[in-house]
Amino acid sequence: MNKIFLSIALVLLIFAGNCLAVEFSFNSSSVIKPFPPISRHFLMSGLSDTGKTFLDMSQPESDKSKLSMKKALFLSILIPGAGEYYAGSRFKGQVFLGVEAAIWSGFIAYRVYGGWKKDDYLSLASAYGGVNTSGKDDVFYDMVGFYDNRDEYNQFGRLYHPDRPYYPDTDEYDWQWDSEERRLRYKELKDQAKTAFRNSTFLIGLAIANRVVSAIDTYRTVKSAKKKVSSLTQFGEYHMKVSPKIFGRNPEIKLSLTRKF
């Protein structure tokens, strides 16, 4: 009775193998050549002319063994996260891309905000300080915020800082604040603009750092991927063969595992 149940089980096994062979369009008399390395994929051929079948465990060579280190590093430097995507690490790629997007969003926001504040303090200086805002450098605008008028700067400012420029007695470099509150408000707006522009410069440095970190991570990811593929293939090609024998007095299944160096 046990032999009958065993025979039925083997017949079902062979039938399933034939169905799988038809699904993948395998010729029943062909021999399936193994591909390195050993894998979880099972390919079953149909009955051969000799009445035997075998089960072949094989997997195509991984594409990760063909990764280009130079290309991956170039992508990471160009767009942080692109190298990780190329190497197959999508999660880390999304992290670096998210950081990059946040950096440039912050950069644009700081530049726009700084530009608004600059327009505000220039308008205030022109309207309430009589400042001619055409062709002036940042040092001049700093002095406008520290002194009530040009004469005060020329008398006291250069006394403590003789290296600073002397402003001539012309309308082009003249200013006079109408109140202390307006001058302090001007100075506050100018400090806000300066801080915003300084933060935008810091974000450029952060963007460079993000590229460096992404390149290092991409290098490690590619090396790890290649090492993983190498560790799977360094032991050669494996070929597992299952040969059931269901007819006769003693049904049996022969299992053999061979390795090609």
HELIX and SHEET records of a PDB file:
HELIX    1   1 ASN A    2  GLU A   23  1                                  22    
HELIX    2   2 ASP A   63  LYS A   66  5                                   4    
HELIX    3   3 MET A   69  LEU A   78  1                                  10    
HELIX    4   4 ALA A   82  ALA A   87  1                                   6    
HELIX    5   5 ARG A   90  TYR A  128  1                                  39    
HELIX    6   6 ASP A  138  PHE A  146  1                                   9    
HELIX    7   7 ARG A  150  GLU A  152  1                                   3    
HELIX    8   8 TYR A  153  GLY A  157  3                                   5    
HELIX    9   9 ARG A  158  TYR A  160  1                                   3    
HELIX   10  10 ASP A  171  TYR A  173  5                                   3    
HELIX   11  11 GLU A  180  THR A  233  1                                  54    
SHEET    1   A 2 PHE A  42  MET A  44  0                                        
SHEET    2   A 2 LEU A  55  MET A  57 -1                                        
SHEET    1   B 2 GLU A 237  LYS A 245  0                                        
SHEET    2   B 2 GLU A 252  LYS A 260 -1                                        
END                                                                             
